Amino acid sequence: MHHSATTAVTLAAQGLARRFGERLAVTRVDLELRRGEVLGFLGPNGAGKTTTMRMLTGTLAPSAGRIAVCGIDLLEHPLEAKARIGYLPETPPLYRELTVDEYLRLAARLHRVPRSGLRAAVARAKERCGLAEVGARLIGALSKGYQQRVGIAQAIVHSPDVLILDEPTVGLDPNQIREIRHLIRELGGDYSVILSTHILSEVESVCDRVQILHQGRVVFDDTLAAARSSGGARSLVVGLKRPPAAEAIEALPGIVRAERLPSGEFRVHCAPDEDPTEALVQACVERGWGLHHLAPWPATLEEVFTQLTAGEEAAAVAQGEERRPTEETAA
């Protein structure tokens, strides 16, 4: 292997942006991935996930920003950087009329695996993806779940450092989904994996860390453990009819920070082991802020997701814009 034993950063992206004509599909995405980590890339359909994936794999040039794979600049040295990446697009690029072996040999050659190592590379990928028994079968004759395994096998046949999977379980039945998720968890031990999905349970069962994308921006980036709890410090979700500036809320005792959520509500970060609820309610009454909602910051990823991506329609209507087409159609 060509990397040091430390948990090296395998993929780093700063300030990624991509516009299609007038429309910014992705605004500013920063991302850092370490070896052995599975990062869940979560967002409503049309949030910019596929556009970001295509930029990370070098299939779409960013309008701004930079990407480094194992320290190699993707835009300056594309061949060298791409050799370190394995990619499973949303629609796997399978040739139905080839056998699994023929197809994986082709994929290995496209990835510049030297001829002397071809057979070993194909055998290893088949072994990892549970395909050892089906090498001689036509891809078109395999079940959807097995075709998806072949798609993952072509992404790892050249032993990349980073594995990028776009909606890998879409269209599979529950058993196949369970198998593919198990496979991804296993692969996470050897590779750095980015998994794009809009299925929350997928992230919870497979990933170590999650980034939530909303309208082309990262609105949340944390480990799953931290997403569920914030240690001794709590957060509250506060809805106000006549909201003041965030600073006015932050000035109250026991409150560290107040951030405005896309829904228009505030996430209020409490000081460790303090409960500012009473002071907050009192201020709302005295200053006429019109408190209509007060709740603890959600404990589950699903609630976090809903909080951060809610109010999308409302916001769009407020800005007087039509709902944008999803990036797939725009792209």
C-alpha positions as CSV (number, residue, x, y, z in Angstrom):
1,M,0.0,0.0,0.0
2,H,1.2,3.5,-0.7
3,H,0.1,5.4,2.4
4,S,1.4,5.9,5.9
5,A,0.0,4.0,8.8
6,T,-1.6,7.1,10.3
7,T,-5.3,7.7,9.7
8,A,-4.5,9.8,6.7
9,V,-6.9,12.2,5.1
10,T,-7.8,10.4,1.8
11,L,-10.2,13.0,0.3
12,A,-10.3,16.7,1.0
13,A,-12.5,19.2,-0.8
14,Q,-12.7,22.9,-0.1
15,G,-15.3,25.4,-1.3
16,L,-16.8,23.2,-4.0
17,A,-19.4,25.0,-6.1
18,R,-21.1,24.2,-9.4
19,R,-23.5,26.3,-11.4
20,F,-25.7,25.1,-14.3
21,G,-26.4,28.3,-16.2
22,E,-27.8,30.8,-13.7
23,R,-28.6,28.1,-11.1
24,L,-26.1,27.2,-8.3
25,A,-26.6,23.5,-7.8
26,V,-23.9,23.4,-5.1
27,T,-22.9,26.5,-3.3
28,R,-20.0,25.8,-0.9
29,V,-19.2,22.3,0.1
30,D,-16.2,21.4,2.3
31,L,-15.5,17.8,3.0
32,E,-12.8,15.7,4.7
33,L,-12.6,12.0,4.7
34,R,-10.2,9.7,6.6
35,R,-9.1,6.1,6.0
36,G,-11.5,3.6,7.5
37,E,-14.3,6.1,7.7
38,V,-17.8,5.8,6.2
39,L,-19.3,9.3,5.5
40,G,-23.0,9.5,4.9
41,F,-24.0,12.2,2.4
42,L,-27.6,12.9,3.2
43,G,-30.1,15.3,1.7
44,P,-33.5,15.6,0.1
45,N,-33.6,14.8,-3.6
46,G,-32.3,17.7,-5.6
47,A,-30.1,18.9,-2.7
48,G,-27.0,18.7,-4.8
49,K,-25.8,15.2,-3.8
50,T,-25.2,13.8,-7.2
51,T,-23.6,17.0,-8.5
52,T,-21.2,16.9,-5.6
53,M,-20.4,13.2,-6.1
54,R,-19.7,13.8,-9.8
55,M,-17.3,16.6,-8.9
56,L,-15.5,14.4,-6.3
57,T,-15.0,11.7,-8.8
58,G,-13.7,14.1,-11.5
59,T,-16.6,13.4,-13.9
60,L,-17.8,17.0,-13.6
61,A,-15.5,20.0,-13.2
62,P,-16.4,22.3,-10.2
63,S,-17.1,25.9,-11.0
64,A,-15.0,26.8,-7.9
65,G,-13.1,25.0,-5.2
66,R,-10.4,22.4,-5.0
67,I,-10.3,18.6,-4.4
68,A,-7.3,16.5,-3.3
69,V,-7.3,12.7,-3.3
70,C,-4.5,11.4,-1.0
71,G,-2.9,14.8,-1.4
72,I,-3.0,14.7,-5.2
73,D,-4.8,17.7,-6.8
74,L,-7.7,16.2,-8.9
75,L,-7.8,19.1,-11.3
76,E,-4.0,19.3,-11.8
77,H,-3.3,15.6,-11.9
78,P,-6.6,14.0,-12.9
79,L,-5.3,10.6,-14.0
80,E,-3.2,10.1,-10.9
81,A,-5.9,11.3,-8.5
82,K,-8.7,9.3,-10.2
83,A,-6.7,6.1,-10.0
84,R,-7.2,6.4,-6.2
85,I,-11.0,6.6,-6.5
86,G,-13.6,3.9,-7.0
87,Y,-17.1,5.2,-8.1
88,L,-20.5,3.6,-8.3
89,P,-22.8,6.0,-10.1
90,E,-26.6,5.9,-9.3
91,T,-27.0,3.9,-12.5
92,P,-24.2,1.3,-12.5
93,P,-22.3,1.2,-15.8
94,L,-22.9,-2.5,-16.4
95,Y,-22.8,-4.4,-19.7
96,R,-25.6,-6.9,-19.5
97,E,-24.2,-9.0,-22.3
98,L,-20.8,-9.7,-20.6
99,T,-20.1,-12.3,-17.9
100,V,-19.1,-11.0,-14.5
101,D,-15.5,-12.1,-15.1
102,E,-15.3,-10.4,-18.6
103,Y,-16.8,-7.2,-17.2
104,L,-14.5,-7.0,-14.2
105,R,-11.5,-7.7,-16.4
106,L,-12.6,-4.8,-18.6
107,A,-13.1,-2.5,-15.6
108,A,-9.6,-3.5,-14.3
109,R,-8.0,-2.7,-17.6
110,L,-9.8,0.7,-17.8
111,H,-8.5,1.4,-14.3
112,R,-5.0,0.6,-15.6
113,V,-4.4,-2.5,-13.5
114,P,-1.2,-4.0,-14.9
115,R,-1.8,-7.2,-17.0
116,S,0.3,-9.2,-14.6
117,G,-2.1,-8.3,-11.7
118,L,-5.4,-8.6,-13.6
119,R,-6.5,-12.0,-12.5
120,A,-5.6,-11.4,-8.8
121,A,-7.4,-8.0,-8.9
122,V,-10.6,-9.5,-10.3
123,A,-10.5,-12.5,-8.0
124,R,-10.0,-10.2,-5.0
125,A,-12.9,-7.9,-6.0
126,K,-15.2,-10.9,-6.5
127,E,-14.3,-12.3,-3.2
128,R,-14.9,-9.1,-1.3
129,C,-18.3,-8.6,-3.0
130,G,-19.5,-12.2,-2.6
131,L,-19.4,-12.9,-6.4
132,A,-16.9,-15.8,-6.4
133,E,-19.6,-18.3,-7.5
134,V,-21.1,-16.2,-10.4
135,G,-18.0,-15.2,-12.4
136,A,-19.2,-17.1,-15.5
137,R,-22.8,-15.8,-15.5
138,L,-24.1,-13.1,-17.7
139,I,-24.7,-9.8,-15.8
140,G,-28.1,-9.5,-17.5
141,A,-29.2,-12.8,-15.9
142,L,-28.3,-11.7,-12.3
143,S,-30.8,-10.3,-9.8
144,K,-30.7,-6.6,-9.1
145,G,-28.9,-7.2,-5.8
146,Y,-26.2,-9.2,-7.5
147,Q,-25.9,-6.6,-10.3
148,Q,-25.3,-4.0,-7.5
149,R,-22.6,-6.1,-6.1
150,V,-21.0,-6.2,-9.5
151,G,-21.2,-2.4,-9.6
152,I,-19.4,-2.2,-6.3
153,A,-16.8,-4.8,-7.5
154,Q,-15.9,-2.7,-10.5
155,A,-15.4,0.3,-8.1
156,I,-12.9,-1.6,-6.0
157,V,-11.2,-3.7,-8.6
158,H,-8.1,-1.4,-8.7
159,S,-7.8,-1.2,-4.9
160,P,-8.6,2.5,-4.7
161,D,-8.3,4.6,-1.5
162,V,-11.7,6.2,-1.7
163,L,-14.9,4.5,-2.6
164,I,-17.8,6.8,-3.7
165,L,-21.3,5.2,-3.8
166,D,-24.3,7.1,-5.1
167,E,-27.6,5.7,-3.8
168,P,-26.2,2.1,-3.8
169,T,-29.4,0.5,-2.5
170,V,-32.0,2.2,-4.7
171,G,-34.5,-0.2,-6.2
172,L,-33.4,-3.2,-4.2
173,D,-35.7,-5.4,-2.0
174,P,-35.3,-5.4,1.8
175,N,-33.0,-8.5,1.9
176,Q,-30.8,-7.2,-0.9
177,I,-30.6,-3.8,0.9
178,R,-29.5,-5.5,4.1
179,E,-26.8,-7.5,2.2
180,I,-25.4,-4.4,0.4
181,R,-25.4,-2.4,3.6
182,H,-23.5,-5.2,5.3
183,L,-21.0,-5.2,2.4
184,I,-20.5,-1.4,2.6
185,R,-19.9,-1.6,6.4
186,E,-17.2,-4.2,5.7
187,L,-15.6,-2.2,2.9
188,G,-15.4,0.8,5.3
189,G,-12.6,-1.1,7.2
190,D,-10.3,-1.0,4.2
191,Y,-11.3,2.1,2.3
192,S,-12.7,5.5,2.9
193,V,-16.3,5.4,1.8
194,I,-18.7,8.2,0.9
195,L,-22.3,7.0,0.7
196,S,-24.9,9.3,-0.9
197,T,-28.5,8.6,0.1
198,H,-31.8,10.1,1.1
199,I,-32.6,7.2,3.4
200,L,-32.0,8.0,7.0
201,S,-31.9,4.4,8.2
202,E,-29.2,3.7,5.7
203,V,-26.9,6.4,7.3
204,E,-27.7,5.2,10.8
205,S,-26.9,1.5,10.0
206,V,-23.8,2.1,7.9
207,C,-22.0,5.4,8.6
208,D,-19.7,6.8,11.2
209,R,-20.3,10.4,10.2
210,V,-23.0,12.4,8.4
211,Q,-23.1,15.5,6.3
212,I,-26.6,16.9,5.5
213,L,-26.9,18.8,2.3
214,H,-29.7,21.2,1.8
215,Q,-30.2,23.5,-1.3
216,G,-26.5,22.9,-2.3
217,R,-25.0,23.7,1.1
218,V,-23.8,21.6,4.0
219,V,-26.1,22.4,6.9
220,F,-24.8,19.7,9.2
221,D,-21.5,17.9,9.6
222,D,-20.9,15.7,12.6
223,T,-20.3,12.1,13.8
224,L,-23.5,10.1,14.3
225,A,-22.8,9.9,18.1
226,A,-22.7,13.7,18.3
227,A,-25.8,14.0,16.1
228,R,-27.7,12.1,18.7
229,S,-26.3,13.8,21.8
230,S,-24.3,16.8,22.5
231,G,-22.7,15.7,25.8
232,G,-23.5,17.7,28.9
233,A,-24.5,20.7,26.7
234,R,-28.1,20.8,25.5
235,S,-29.8,22.6,22.6
236,L,-33.3,23.9,22.3
237,V,-35.4,24.6,19.3
238,V,-37.2,27.8,19.7
239,G,-40.0,29.2,17.4
240,L,-40.8,32.9,17.7
241,K,-43.5,34.9,15.9
242,R,-41.5,38.2,16.1
243,P,-37.9,37.0,16.3
244,P,-35.2,39.4,17.4
245,A,-31.6,39.3,16.1
246,A,-29.8,36.2,17.3
247,E,-27.6,38.4,19.5
248,A,-30.6,39.3,21.7
249,I,-31.2,35.7,22.4
250,E,-27.4,35.0,23.0
251,A,-27.4,37.8,25.6
252,L,-29.6,35.8,27.9
253,P,-28.0,33.9,30.8
254,G,-27.1,30.3,30.1
255,I,-27.2,30.6,26.3
256,V,-24.0,30.2,24.4
257,R,-25.2,30.6,20.8
258,A,-28.4,31.0,18.8
259,E,-28.4,30.0,15.2
260,R,-31.2,30.5,12.7
261,L,-32.4,27.3,11.1
262,P,-33.7,27.1,7.5
263,S,-37.2,26.7,9.0
264,G,-36.9,30.2,10.6
265,E,-36.7,28.7,14.1
266,F,-33.6,29.1,16.2
267,R,-31.3,26.4,17.6
268,V,-30.3,27.7,21.0
269,H,-27.1,26.2,22.4
270,C,-27.2,26.1,26.2
271,A,-24.1,26.4,28.4
272,P,-23.1,23.0,29.9
273,D,-25.3,21.9,32.8
274,E,-27.5,25.0,32.6
275,D,-31.1,25.3,31.8
276,P,-32.0,28.7,30.4
277,T,-35.6,27.8,29.6
278,E,-37.1,30.0,32.3
279,A,-35.1,33.0,31.4
280,L,-35.9,32.5,27.8
281,V,-39.6,32.2,28.3
282,Q,-39.6,35.3,30.6
283,A,-37.7,37.3,27.9
284,C,-40.2,36.2,25.2
285,V,-43.1,37.5,27.3
286,E,-41.4,40.8,28.4
287,R,-40.1,41.6,24.9
288,G,-43.1,40.4,22.9
289,W,-41.2,37.9,20.8
290,G,-44.3,35.7,20.5
291,L,-43.0,32.3,21.6
292,H,-45.0,29.5,19.9
293,H,-42.6,26.6,20.0
294,L,-40.0,25.4,22.5
295,A,-38.6,21.9,22.5
296,P,-35.3,20.1,23.1
297,W,-33.1,19.8,20.1
298,P,-34.0,16.5,18.5
299,A,-32.4,13.3,19.7
300,T,-32.7,11.3,16.4
301,L,-31.0,11.8,13.1
302,E,-34.5,11.9,11.5
303,E,-35.5,14.9,13.6
304,V,-32.2,16.7,13.0
305,F,-32.7,16.1,9.3
306,T,-36.3,17.4,9.4
307,Q,-35.3,20.5,11.4
308,L,-32.5,21.4,9.0
309,T,-34.3,20.7,5.7
310,A,-37.8,21.8,6.7
311,G,-39.4,25.0,5.4
312,E,-37.8,24.4,1.9
313,E,-41.2,25.0,0.2
314,A,-42.0,27.9,2.5
315,A,-38.6,29.5,1.9
316,A,-38.9,29.1,-1.9
317,V,-42.4,30.6,-1.9
318,A,-41.1,33.5,0.3
319,Q,-38.4,34.2,-2.2
320,G,-41.0,34.1,-5.0
321,E,-39.2,31.3,-6.9
322,E,-40.5,28.2,-8.6
323,R,-39.5,24.9,-7.1
324,R,-36.2,24.2,-8.9
325,P,-35.9,21.1,-11.1
326,T,-33.7,18.5,-9.4
327,E,-30.1,18.6,-10.4
328,E,-30.4,15.4,-12.4
329,T,-32.7,17.0,-14.9
330,A,-30.8,20.2,-14.9
331,A,-27.5,18.4,-15.3
